[in-house]
């Protein structure tokens, strides 16, 4: 390929998931159903938190933002993936690819920060219950969300601008179902040293550091729970953070499986499948985890349904 051809990038080709051509229709229907379930489930959580005054607490304030993040995170790649499978088109414009890089980085990191804020909320609730209302004030909750958005946006902007300066690519075929930044860097024939260094440094700041903070929070929670003399107290403490712990395990488990577990063969297929876990499957499961394991959420839904029936 000539240098002139390399320098003019108008579109990329997404190879998608390792699915046979004859099965594309079936899987597109499945992924569409999963995406719609993600949208409806997270919208329901947001609606319940907004309508029920009992859920106007820091924990559910963070949960409402997490629900919005899950909707947005899934929307970065799912609609394009389903559309490509239905139309048998694998192309994505250069502008669309850059947009995916930005918004994927934004919402992936935002989810990490929100999970960290929720872990801190659970730490204060269990380890310092008498000072909970003082520590977890409305101002602090808003500040944590604003800082999360600001840091996530800055991180995404840095990665996107550094990617946009790359002008030469060995080929335009992406062995993925969306424009994954690390995959794009492998395709580039430009010098990507700066990009890789920034990914390493910022990755430790926005992913590893929040994960360590979550582990520290739950370490203190575990020590506090073990000091609780009654089984009832232990069960109550566990019930307040069980749902969040499930979500953290799924989210960071997928990331660890993708970036830290060595693989031998079919690396591209493995990356696409694991990425599917935390971009499609986990955002869909989060509403079920928080509704099925959460007594307050189930109570809010029951109260709203009863009010709805009685008003008719």
C-alpha positions as CSV (number, residue, x, y, z in Angstrom):
1,X,0.0,0.0,0.0
2,X,1.4,3.4,-1.0
3,X,2.0,6.2,1.5
4,X,-0.6,8.3,-0.3
5,X,-3.2,5.7,0.1
6,X,-2.3,5.3,3.8
7,X,-2.7,9.0,4.5
8,X,-6.3,9.3,3.3
9,X,-8.6,7.5,5.7
10,X,-12.3,7.9,5.1
11,X,-13.6,4.8,6.7
12,X,-12.7,1.6,8.5
13,X,-14.1,-2.0,8.1
14,X,-15.3,-3.6,11.3
15,X,-15.0,-7.4,11.1
16,X,-17.4,-7.7,14.1
17,X,-17.9,-10.8,16.3
18,X,-16.7,-14.3,15.3
19,X,-20.2,-15.3,14.1
20,X,-21.0,-17.3,10.9
21,X,-22.8,-15.4,8.2
22,X,-25.9,-17.6,8.3
23,X,-26.3,-16.9,12.1
24,X,-26.0,-13.1,11.7
25,X,-29.8,-12.6,11.7
26,X,-30.4,-14.6,14.9
27,X,-27.6,-12.9,16.8
28,X,-28.6,-9.4,15.6
29,X,-32.1,-10.1,17.1
30,X,-30.5,-11.3,20.3
31,X,-28.2,-8.3,20.6
32,X,-31.1,-5.9,19.8
33,X,-33.2,-7.5,22.5
34,X,-30.3,-7.1,25.0
35,X,-29.8,-3.5,24.0
36,X,-33.5,-2.7,24.5
37,X,-33.5,-4.5,27.8
38,X,-30.5,-2.4,28.9
39,X,-32.3,0.8,27.9
40,X,-35.6,-0.1,29.5
41,X,-34.1,-1.6,32.7
42,X,-31.8,1.4,33.4
43,X,-34.6,3.9,32.5
44,X,-36.8,2.1,35.0
45,X,-34.2,2.4,37.8
46,X,-33.8,6.1,37.0
47,X,-37.6,6.6,37.0
48,X,-38.0,4.8,40.4
49,X,-35.3,6.8,42.0
50,X,-36.8,10.0,40.7
51,X,-40.4,9.2,41.8
52,X,-39.9,7.6,45.2
53,X,-38.7,10.0,47.9
54,X,-37.4,7.1,50.0
55,X,-34.7,6.6,47.3
56,X,-33.4,10.2,47.5
57,X,-30.2,9.1,49.2
58,X,-26.5,9.3,48.2
59,X,-26.4,5.6,47.2
60,X,-29.4,5.9,44.8
61,X,-28.1,9.3,43.6
62,X,-25.0,7.6,42.4
63,X,-27.0,4.6,41.1
64,X,-29.1,6.9,38.9
65,X,-25.9,8.3,37.3
66,X,-24.6,4.7,36.9
67,X,-27.9,3.8,35.1
68,X,-27.4,6.7,32.7
69,X,-23.8,5.7,32.1
70,X,-24.8,2.1,31.4
71,X,-27.3,3.3,28.8
72,X,-24.8,5.6,27.2
73,X,-21.9,3.0,27.4
74,X,-24.0,0.4,25.6
75,X,-25.2,2.9,23.0
76,X,-21.6,3.6,21.9
77,X,-21.3,0.3,20.1
78,X,-24.5,-1.8,20.2
79,X,-26.7,0.2,17.7
80,X,-23.9,0.2,15.1
81,X,-23.1,-3.4,15.6
82,X,-26.7,-4.5,15.2
83,X,-27.2,-2.3,12.2
84,X,-24.1,-3.7,10.5
85,X,-25.3,-7.3,11.2
86,X,-28.7,-6.5,9.8
87,X,-27.5,-4.7,6.7
88,X,-24.4,-6.9,6.2
89,X,-22.4,-3.7,6.0
90,X,-19.1,-3.6,7.9
91,X,-18.0,0.0,7.3
92,X,-17.8,2.9,9.7
93,X,-16.7,6.4,8.8
94,X,-13.5,7.9,10.1
95,X,-15.6,10.5,12.0
96,X,-17.8,7.7,13.5
97,X,-14.7,5.8,14.6
98,X,-13.2,8.8,16.3
99,X,-16.6,9.4,18.0
100,X,-16.6,5.8,19.3
101,X,-13.0,6.2,20.6
102,X,-14.0,9.3,22.6
103,X,-17.4,8.1,24.0
104,X,-16.1,4.6,24.8
105,X,-13.2,6.1,26.8
106,X,-15.5,8.6,28.5
107,X,-18.2,6.2,29.7
108,X,-15.8,3.3,30.5
109,X,-13.9,5.6,32.9
110,X,-17.0,7.3,34.2
111,X,-18.4,3.9,35.2
112,X,-15.2,3.2,37.1
113,X,-15.3,6.5,39.0
114,X,-19.0,6.1,39.9
115,X,-18.4,2.6,41.2
116,X,-15.6,4.0,43.3
117,X,-17.9,6.7,44.7
118,X,-20.6,4.1,45.5
119,X,-17.9,2.0,47.3
120,X,-16.9,5.1,49.4
121,X,-20.6,5.7,50.2
122,X,-21.0,2.1,51.4
123,X,-17.7,2.4,53.4
124,X,-19.1,5.5,55.2
125,X,-22.5,3.9,55.8
126,X,-21.1,0.8,57.4
127,X,-17.9,2.0,59.1
128,X,-19.1,5.5,60.2
129,X,-22.9,5.2,60.4
130,X,-23.3,7.9,63.1
131,X,-21.6,10.5,60.8
132,X,-23.1,9.3,57.5
133,X,-25.4,12.2,56.9
134,X,-22.7,14.7,57.8
135,X,-20.0,13.1,55.6
136,X,-22.2,12.1,52.6
137,X,-23.7,15.5,52.2
138,X,-25.5,16.6,49.0
139,X,-22.6,18.9,48.1
140,X,-20.1,16.1,48.4
141,X,-22.2,13.8,46.2
142,X,-22.6,16.4,43.5
143,X,-18.9,17.2,43.7
144,X,-18.0,13.5,43.3
145,X,-20.2,13.2,40.2
146,X,-18.9,16.5,38.7
147,X,-15.2,15.4,39.3
148,X,-16.0,12.0,37.8
149,X,-17.4,13.6,34.6
150,X,-14.5,16.1,34.4
151,X,-11.8,13.5,34.8
152,X,-13.5,11.1,32.4
153,X,-14.0,13.8,29.8
154,X,-10.4,15.0,30.0
155,X,-9.1,11.4,29.8
156,X,-11.3,10.7,26.7
157,X,-10.3,13.9,25.0
158,X,-6.5,13.2,25.5
159,X,-6.9,9.7,23.9
160,X,-9.0,11.0,21.1
161,X,-6.8,13.9,20.2
162,X,-3.7,11.7,20.2
163,X,-5.5,9.1,18.0
164,X,-6.7,11.8,15.6
165,X,-3.1,12.9,14.9
166,X,-2.3,9.4,13.5
167,X,-2.6,9.7,9.7
168,X,-1.1,6.4,8.4
169,X,-2.6,2.9,8.7
170,X,-1.3,-0.4,7.4
171,X,-4.9,-1.4,6.6
172,X,-8.4,-0.2,7.5
173,X,-9.7,-3.6,8.7
174,X,-10.5,-3.6,12.4
175,X,-10.8,-7.1,13.9
176,X,-13.5,-6.0,16.4
177,X,-17.1,-4.9,16.5
178,X,-16.3,-1.3,17.4
179,X,-13.4,1.1,17.1
180,X,-11.2,-0.2,20.0
181,X,-8.3,2.2,20.6
182,X,-5.7,-0.4,21.3
183,X,-6.7,-2.3,18.2
184,X,-6.5,0.9,16.1
185,X,-3.0,1.6,17.4
186,X,-1.8,-1.8,16.2
187,X,-3.1,-1.0,12.7
188,X,-1.3,2.3,12.5
189,X,2.0,2.7,10.8
190,X,2.6,6.0,12.5
191,X,4.7,6.3,15.7
192,X,2.3,5.3,18.5
193,X,4.8,5.5,21.4
194,X,3.2,8.6,22.9
195,X,-0.3,7.0,22.6
196,X,0.8,3.8,24.3
197,X,2.6,5.7,27.1
198,X,-0.4,7.9,27.7
199,X,-2.7,4.8,27.8
200,X,-0.4,3.1,30.4
201,X,-0.1,6.2,32.6
202,X,-3.8,7.3,32.4
203,X,-5.0,3.7,32.6
204,X,-3.3,3.3,36.0
205,X,-4.8,6.6,37.1
206,X,-8.4,6.2,35.9
207,X,-8.9,2.4,36.2
208,X,-6.3,0.8,38.5
209,X,-6.4,3.6,41.1
210,X,-10.2,3.6,41.5
211,X,-10.1,-0.3,41.7
212,X,-7.5,0.0,44.5
213,X,-9.8,2.5,46.3
214,X,-12.7,0.1,46.0
215,X,-10.6,-2.8,47.4
216,X,-9.5,-0.6,50.3
217,X,-13.1,0.5,51.0
218,X,-14.3,-3.1,51.1
219,X,-11.3,-4.1,53.1
220,X,-12.4,-1.7,55.8
221,X,-16.0,-2.8,55.4
222,X,-14.9,-6.4,55.9
223,X,-13.1,-5.6,59.1
224,X,-16.1,-3.7,60.4
225,X,-18.5,-6.5,59.5
226,X,-16.3,-9.1,61.3
227,X,-16.3,-6.9,64.4
228,X,-20.1,-7.0,64.4
229,X,-21.2,-9.4,67.1
230,X,-24.6,-10.4,65.7
231,X,-25.5,-12.4,62.7
232,X,-28.4,-10.0,62.0
233,X,-25.9,-7.1,61.9
234,X,-23.7,-8.9,59.5
235,X,-26.6,-9.8,57.2
236,X,-27.8,-6.2,57.2
237,X,-24.3,-4.8,56.4
238,X,-23.9,-7.3,53.6
239,X,-27.3,-6.5,52.2
240,X,-26.3,-2.8,51.8
241,X,-23.4,-3.5,49.6
242,X,-24.1,-6.9,48.0
243,X,-25.5,-5.5,44.7
244,X,-22.7,-3.0,44.3
245,X,-20.1,-5.8,45.0
246,X,-21.7,-8.0,42.3
247,X,-21.5,-5.1,39.8
248,X,-17.9,-4.3,40.7
249,X,-16.9,-8.0,40.4
250,X,-18.5,-8.3,36.9
251,X,-17.1,-5.0,35.6
252,X,-13.5,-5.3,36.8
253,X,-13.5,-9.1,36.3
254,X,-14.1,-8.5,32.6
255,X,-11.4,-5.8,32.4
256,X,-8.9,-8.0,34.2
257,X,-9.7,-10.8,31.8
258,X,-9.2,-8.6,28.8
259,X,-6.1,-6.7,29.7
260,X,-4.2,-8.7,32.4
261,X,-4.9,-12.4,31.6
262,X,-2.4,-13.6,28.9
263,X,-3.9,-15.3,25.8
264,X,-2.3,-17.6,23.2
265,X,-4.5,-18.1,20.2
266,X,-7.5,-16.2,18.8
267,X,-6.6,-13.1,20.7
268,X,-8.8,-10.8,18.6
269,X,-11.8,-13.1,19.1
270,X,-11.2,-13.2,22.8
271,X,-10.9,-9.5,23.0
272,X,-14.1,-9.0,21.2
273,X,-16.0,-11.5,23.3
274,X,-14.7,-10.1,26.6
275,X,-15.4,-6.5,25.5
276,X,-19.0,-7.6,24.7
277,X,-19.2,-8.6,28.4
278,X,-18.6,-5.1,29.8
279,X,-20.2,-3.1,27.0
280,X,-23.4,-5.1,26.4
281,X,-23.9,-7.8,29.0
282,X,-23.0,-6.0,32.2
283,X,-25.0,-2.8,31.5
284,X,-28.0,-5.1,30.8
285,X,-27.5,-7.1,34.1
286,X,-27.0,-4.1,36.4
287,X,-30.7,-3.2,36.6
288,X,-31.6,-6.9,37.4
289,X,-28.8,-7.0,40.1
290,X,-30.0,-3.8,41.8
291,X,-33.7,-4.6,41.5
292,X,-33.7,-8.3,42.4
293,X,-31.2,-8.0,45.3
294,X,-32.4,-4.6,46.6
295,X,-35.4,-4.5,48.9
296,X,-35.8,-0.7,48.5
297,X,-36.0,-0.9,44.8
298,X,-38.6,-3.6,44.8
299,X,-40.6,-1.7,47.4
300,X,-40.4,1.5,45.3
301,X,-41.6,-0.4,42.2
302,X,-44.5,-2.0,44.2
303,X,-45.6,1.3,45.7
304,X,-45.6,3.0,42.3
305,X,-47.6,0.1,40.8
306,X,-50.1,0.2,43.6
307,X,-50.5,4.0,43.3
308,X,-51.0,3.6,39.6
309,X,-53.7,0.9,40.0
310,X,-55.5,2.9,42.7
311,X,-55.5,6.1,40.6
312,X,-57.4,4.3,37.8
